Amino acid sequence: EACMAVVTVPDPTTTAQIVAYMRGLRPHLPIAARCRYHRHIETVKNAGATIIVDEEAFTGHSLAHQIVDFMQTESGESLACRLVGRPDEGNPADSSVSPEVR
């Protein structure tokens, strides 16, 4: 017998149906399920999923971490300064911003 089930289909209705079916067959089986959109988490949870991976939240966290990692590099700091119209404080020769902004 399986120790755990994992449901990875993208459709929330199908996911909930599969989870509910498995829950009926094996009431104590841990079931991990993919949930593409946050608005469907309750449906998948109510169907009986033990673990739910919220793709929207996961994508947002992943994007935020990648941005933070990028911003912590020297080139990221330069980019951040240009985006707000300031020269890179660590690079006095930064010519990416017009002299009147400096």
For each residue, the residues with C-beta under 8 A, 3 or more apart:
1: 26
2: 5 26 29
3: 30
4: 29 30 31 32
5: 2 22 26 29 30 31 32
6: 31 32 33
7: 15 18 19 22 31 32 33 34 49
8: 33 34
9: 14 15 18 34
10: 15 34 36
11: 14 15 36
12: 15 16 35 36 37 40 43 44
13: 16 17 43
14: 9 11 17 18
15: 7 9 10 11 12 18 19 33 34 35 40 44 47
16: 12 13 19 20 40 43 44 46 47
17: 13 14 20 21 47
18: 7 9 14 15 21 22
19: 7 15 16 22 23 31 33 44 47 48 49
20: 16 17 23 24 47 48
21: 17 18 24 25
22: 5 7 18 19 25 26 29 31 48
23: 19 20 26 27 29 31 47 48
24: 20 21 27
25: 21 22 29
26: 1 2 5 22 23 29
27: 23 24
28:
29: 2 4 5 22 23 25 26
30: 3 4 5 50 51
31: 4 5 6 7 19 22 23 48 49 50 51
32: 4 5 6 7 49 50 51 52 53
33: 6 7 8 15 19 44 49 51 52 53
34: 7 8 9 10 15 52 53 55
35: 12 15 38 40 41 44 52 53 54 55
36: 10 11 12 40 55 56
37: 12 40 55 56
38: 35 41 54 56 57
39:
40: 12 15 16 35 36 37 43 44
41: 35 38 44 45 52 54
42: 45 46
43: 12 13 16 40 46 47
44: 12 15 16 19 33 35 40 41 47 49 52
45: 41 42 48 49 52
46: 16 42 43
47: 15 16 17 19 20 23 43 44
48: 19 20 22 23 31 45
49: 7 19 31 32 33 44 45 52
50: 30 31 32
51: 30 31 32 33
52: 32 33 34 35 41 44 45 49
53: 32 33 34 35 58
54: 35 38 41 57 58
55: 34 35 36 37 58 59
56: 36 37 38 59 60
57: 38 54 60 61
58: 53 54 55 61 62
59: 55 56 62 63
60: 56 57 63 64
61: 57 58 64 65
62: 58 59 65 66
63: 59 60 66 67
64: 60 61 67 68
65: 61 62 68 69
66: 62 63 69 70
67: 63 64 70 71
68: 64 65 71 72
69: 65 66 72 73
70: 66 67 73 76 79
71: 67 68 76 77 79 80
72: 68 69 76 77
73: 69 70 76 77
74: 77 78 90
75: 78 79
76: 70 71 72 73 79 80
77: 71 72 73 74 80 81 88 90
78: 74 75 81 82 88 90 91 94 96
79: 70 71 75 76 82 83
80: 71 76 77 83 84
81: 77 78 84 86 87 88 89 94 97
82: 78 79 85 86 88 96 97
83: 79 80
84: 80 81
85: 82 97 101
86: 81 82 89 97 101 102
87: 81 91 92 94 96 97 101 102
88: 77 78 81 82 91 94 96
89: 81 86
90: 74 77 78
91: 78 87 88 94
92: 87
93:
94: 78 81 87 88 91 97
95:
96: 78 82 87 88
97: 81 82 85 86 87 94 101 102
98: 101 102
99: 102
100:
101: 85 86 87 97 98
102: 86 87 97 98 99
